Protein backbone atom coordinates (compact mmCIF):
# COMPACT_ATOMS: atom_id res chain seq x y z
CA UNK A 1 0.00 0.00 0.00
CA UNK A 2 1.34 3.44 -0.83
CA UNK A 3 1.40 6.55 1.35
CA UNK A 4 -1.65 8.13 -0.29
CA UNK A 5 -3.79 5.04 0.38
CA UNK A 6 -2.78 5.07 4.06
CA UNK A 7 -3.66 8.76 4.34
CA UNK A 8 -7.18 7.99 3.11
CA UNK A 9 -7.81 5.48 5.92
CA UNK A 10 -9.84 6.58 8.98
CA UNK A 11 -7.08 7.10 11.55
CA UNK A 12 -7.94 8.68 14.91
CA UNK A 13 -6.56 12.22 15.07
CA UNK A 14 -6.78 13.96 18.44
CA UNK A 15 -6.46 17.75 18.57
CA UNK A 16 -6.32 19.48 21.96
CA UNK A 17 -6.29 23.17 22.76
CA UNK A 18 -3.45 23.78 25.20
CA UNK A 19 -2.14 26.76 27.11
CA UNK A 20 1.23 26.53 28.82
CA UNK A 21 4.47 28.48 29.28
CA UNK A 22 4.91 28.66 25.49
CA UNK A 23 1.45 30.16 24.96
CA UNK A 24 -1.87 28.99 23.55
CA UNK A 25 -1.91 26.49 20.68
CA UNK A 26 -3.52 23.33 19.29
CA UNK A 27 -1.62 20.06 19.72
CA UNK A 28 -2.39 17.13 17.38
CA UNK A 29 -1.54 13.43 17.64
CA UNK A 30 -2.55 10.23 15.85
CA UNK A 31 -3.59 7.40 18.20
CA UNK A 32 -2.29 4.68 15.91
CA UNK A 33 1.08 6.35 15.13
CA UNK A 34 3.42 6.41 18.12
CA UNK A 35 5.37 9.66 18.15
CA UNK A 36 3.45 11.29 15.29
CA UNK A 37 2.50 14.78 16.48
CA UNK A 38 2.25 18.37 15.39
CA UNK A 39 0.75 21.69 16.46
CA UNK A 40 -0.69 24.90 15.11
CA UNK A 41 -1.96 28.29 16.21
CA UNK A 42 -5.47 27.32 15.10
CA UNK A 43 -7.41 24.06 14.96
CA UNK A 44 -7.29 24.11 11.17
CA UNK A 45 -3.55 24.73 11.13
CA UNK A 46 -2.98 21.86 13.59
CA UNK A 47 -5.11 19.56 11.41
CA UNK A 48 -3.20 20.50 8.27
CA UNK A 49 0.14 20.07 10.07
CA UNK A 50 -0.76 16.64 11.46
CA UNK A 51 -1.69 15.52 7.95
CA UNK A 52 1.81 16.50 6.81
CA UNK A 53 3.36 14.78 9.86
CA UNK A 54 1.36 11.62 9.09
CA UNK A 55 2.69 11.61 5.54
CA UNK A 56 6.28 11.85 6.77
CA UNK A 57 5.69 9.24 9.49
CA UNK A 58 4.22 6.74 7.00
CA UNK A 59 6.96 7.40 4.40
CA UNK A 60 9.68 6.81 6.99
CA UNK A 61 8.12 3.55 8.20
CA UNK A 62 7.71 2.19 4.67
CA UNK A 63 11.21 3.26 3.55
CA UNK A 64 12.72 1.42 6.52
CA UNK A 65 10.74 -1.77 6.03
CA UNK A 66 8.35 -1.33 8.95
CA UNK A 67 4.64 -1.96 8.81
CA UNK A 68 2.15 0.86 9.17
CA UNK A 69 -0.66 0.05 11.62
CA UNK A 70 -4.20 -0.07 10.35
CA UNK A 71 -6.79 2.24 11.93
CA UNK A 72 -8.25 1.01 15.21
CA UNK A 73 -11.77 -0.30 14.74
CA UNK A 74 -14.00 0.28 17.74
CA UNK A 75 -16.09 -2.73 16.72
CA UNK A 76 -13.21 -4.97 17.84
CA UNK A 77 -13.99 -4.05 21.46
CA UNK A 78 -16.87 -5.83 23.19
CA UNK A 79 -17.41 -3.23 25.89
CA UNK A 80 -16.61 -5.61 28.73
CA UNK A 81 -13.51 -6.79 30.54
CA UNK A 82 -12.76 -8.85 33.61
CA UNK A 83 -10.66 -7.47 36.41
CA UNK A 84 -9.63 -9.15 39.66
CA UNK A 85 -9.71 -6.93 42.73
CA UNK A 86 -9.13 -7.55 46.45
CA UNK A 87 -12.17 -8.81 48.38
CA UNK A 88 -12.13 -5.72 50.57
CA UNK A 89 -12.37 -3.40 47.54
CA UNK A 90 -15.14 -5.54 46.05
CA UNK A 91 -17.09 -5.28 49.33
CA UNK A 92 -16.55 -1.51 49.52
CA UNK A 93 -17.70 -0.95 45.94
CA UNK A 94 -20.71 -3.24 46.38
CA UNK A 95 -21.77 -1.33 49.51
CA UNK A 96 -21.38 2.02 47.75
CA UNK A 97 -23.46 0.76 44.83
CA UNK A 98 -26.15 -0.47 47.22
CA UNK A 99 -26.25 2.97 48.94
CA UNK A 100 -26.82 4.56 45.52
CA UNK A 101 -29.48 1.99 44.64
CA UNK A 102 -27.67 0.80 41.53
CA UNK A 103 -25.90 -2.36 40.42
CA UNK A 104 -22.20 -2.87 41.02
CA UNK A 105 -21.65 -2.75 37.22
CA UNK A 106 -23.44 0.60 36.96
CA UNK A 107 -21.47 1.94 39.93
CA UNK A 108 -18.15 0.78 38.46
CA UNK A 109 -19.04 2.39 35.12
CA UNK A 110 -19.95 5.63 36.93
CA UNK A 111 -16.65 5.66 38.83
CA UNK A 112 -14.56 4.82 35.74
CA UNK A 113 -16.28 7.45 33.60
CA UNK A 114 -15.41 10.14 36.16
CA UNK A 115 -11.70 9.31 36.11
CA UNK A 116 -9.30 11.22 33.90
CA UNK A 117 -7.78 8.70 31.53
C-alpha positions as CSV (number, residue, x, y, z in Angstrom):
1,X,0.0,0.0,0.0
2,X,1.3,3.4,-0.8
3,X,1.4,6.6,1.4
4,X,-1.6,8.1,-0.3
5,X,-3.8,5.0,0.4
6,X,-2.8,5.1,4.1
7,X,-3.7,8.8,4.3
8,X,-7.2,8.0,3.1
9,X,-7.8,5.5,5.9
10,X,-9.8,6.6,9.0
11,X,-7.1,7.1,11.5
12,X,-7.9,8.7,14.9
13,X,-6.6,12.2,15.1
14,X,-6.8,14.0,18.4
15,X,-6.5,17.7,18.6
16,X,-6.3,19.5,22.0
17,X,-6.3,23.2,22.8
18,X,-3.5,23.8,25.2
19,X,-2.1,26.8,27.1
20,X,1.2,26.5,28.8
21,X,4.5,28.5,29.3
22,X,4.9,28.7,25.5
23,X,1.4,30.2,25.0
24,X,-1.9,29.0,23.6
25,X,-1.9,26.5,20.7
26,X,-3.5,23.3,19.3
27,X,-1.6,20.1,19.7
28,X,-2.4,17.1,17.4
29,X,-1.5,13.4,17.6
30,X,-2.6,10.2,15.9
31,X,-3.6,7.4,18.2
32,X,-2.3,4.7,15.9
33,X,1.1,6.3,15.1
34,X,3.4,6.4,18.1
35,X,5.4,9.7,18.2
36,X,3.5,11.3,15.3
37,X,2.5,14.8,16.5
38,X,2.3,18.4,15.4
39,X,0.8,21.7,16.5
40,X,-0.7,24.9,15.1
41,X,-2.0,28.3,16.2
42,X,-5.5,27.3,15.1
43,X,-7.4,24.1,15.0
44,X,-7.3,24.1,11.2
45,X,-3.5,24.7,11.1
46,X,-3.0,21.9,13.6
47,X,-5.1,19.6,11.4
48,X,-3.2,20.5,8.3
49,X,0.1,20.1,10.1
50,X,-0.8,16.6,11.5
51,X,-1.7,15.5,7.9
52,X,1.8,16.5,6.8
53,X,3.4,14.8,9.9
54,X,1.4,11.6,9.1
55,X,2.7,11.6,5.5
56,X,6.3,11.8,6.8
57,X,5.7,9.2,9.5
58,X,4.2,6.7,7.0
59,X,7.0,7.4,4.4
60,X,9.7,6.8,7.0
61,X,8.1,3.6,8.2
62,X,7.7,2.2,4.7
63,X,11.2,3.3,3.6
64,X,12.7,1.4,6.5
65,X,10.7,-1.8,6.0
66,X,8.4,-1.3,9.0
67,X,4.6,-2.0,8.8
68,X,2.2,0.9,9.2
69,X,-0.7,0.1,11.6
70,X,-4.2,-0.1,10.3
71,X,-6.8,2.2,11.9
72,X,-8.2,1.0,15.2
73,X,-11.8,-0.3,14.7
74,X,-14.0,0.3,17.7
75,X,-16.1,-2.7,16.7
76,X,-13.2,-5.0,17.8
77,X,-14.0,-4.1,21.5
78,X,-16.9,-5.8,23.2
79,X,-17.4,-3.2,25.9
80,X,-16.6,-5.6,28.7
81,X,-13.5,-6.8,30.5
82,X,-12.8,-8.9,33.6
83,X,-10.7,-7.5,36.4
84,X,-9.6,-9.1,39.7
85,X,-9.7,-6.9,42.7
86,X,-9.1,-7.5,46.4
87,X,-12.2,-8.8,48.4
88,X,-12.1,-5.7,50.6
89,X,-12.4,-3.4,47.5
90,X,-15.1,-5.5,46.1
91,X,-17.1,-5.3,49.3
92,X,-16.6,-1.5,49.5
93,X,-17.7,-0.9,45.9
94,X,-20.7,-3.2,46.4
95,X,-21.8,-1.3,49.5
96,X,-21.4,2.0,47.8
97,X,-23.5,0.8,44.8
98,X,-26.1,-0.5,47.2
99,X,-26.2,3.0,48.9
100,X,-26.8,4.6,45.5
101,X,-29.5,2.0,44.6
102,X,-27.7,0.8,41.5
103,X,-25.9,-2.4,40.4
104,X,-22.2,-2.9,41.0
105,X,-21.6,-2.8,37.2
106,X,-23.4,0.6,37.0
107,X,-21.5,1.9,39.9
108,X,-18.1,0.8,38.5
109,X,-19.0,2.4,35.1
110,X,-20.0,5.6,36.9
111,X,-16.6,5.7,38.8
112,X,-14.6,4.8,35.7
113,X,-16.3,7.5,33.6
114,X,-15.4,10.1,36.2
115,X,-11.7,9.3,36.1
116,X,-9.3,11.2,33.9
117,X,-7.8,8.7,31.5
